[in-house]
Amino acid sequence: MFFERKTKTQNILKSIWFPFLTLVIFLSIFNLFGPAPAFYTLGGIYFLAAIIPIATVLKTRNSSYLAVVLFQIFVGLVCISAPPAIENKNEIGLIPIFIPIMYGLLMVVAYQAFNRRLRWRGEEVFELAALPVEDIGNSFTARPRPAGQVPVSKTEMIRFVDFISRNLIAFPFKEENRVVFVLTLPGNDLPYMFGIKKEYIEDTWVAVDYDGNITVNITEKDYLLFKMDLDFDQLCQSLGDVFREFLELSKTGQESQIIDRMNSLRLNPFA
């Protein structure tokens, strides 16, 4: 699918800050205190880092993150097993077992990442919403807007919420009479994963109530992600239309078409 991208490219530093910072810490401790403290610290960092994908699995039921959890644990095991082996080559312990498993898991993680299974997909939803919007005008207004209706039962909504959450399309807030889907960009998910952020008022969201009414709210911060000042009313309506189409596909068991539509945009899976 060829299209003119309408959102600004995200900063790649959001994706590489962790390995870069970890490398800096490792080299600093290595130079100051030697290899053993450096490897023990590195192992500790990876054990702690595994908490993040564990939280993602628990919150979203995205099974692809299990590979990330296991990879980080085995990196940590290799690191804390390295100092004795460095001091005495006869003390290699389980390193010959840990290393092949670690590299195998690395390949699995790379495959999952390349296929966009580890990336929050709010950016792609924004692109889909912007596709039909051609009119330009500085028309931003900070208030939710109605965006049509879609018939939906509670059973269909439960299925849809599970699909949206599991595929990292949006973060759902379940309320008494509706579900609010918060669009999350890569790197902005941690407050939701750890329950730090319990409200969505200051975020971009699409709400669908059990009477089928769709309401859209786009924040000024997210509106500025677009390269042009797209007509705000049309953009809100289009975002509501995207979720209505997603819900209709989910109701008929055609969720794979939703993933295909986002994948066809071919956005960088690592940025």
Summary of the structure (lengths in Angstrom):
residues: 271
radius of gyration: 21.8
end to end distance: 19.4
largest distance: 70.9
contacts: 779
relative contact order: 0.15
helix: 55%
strand: 10%
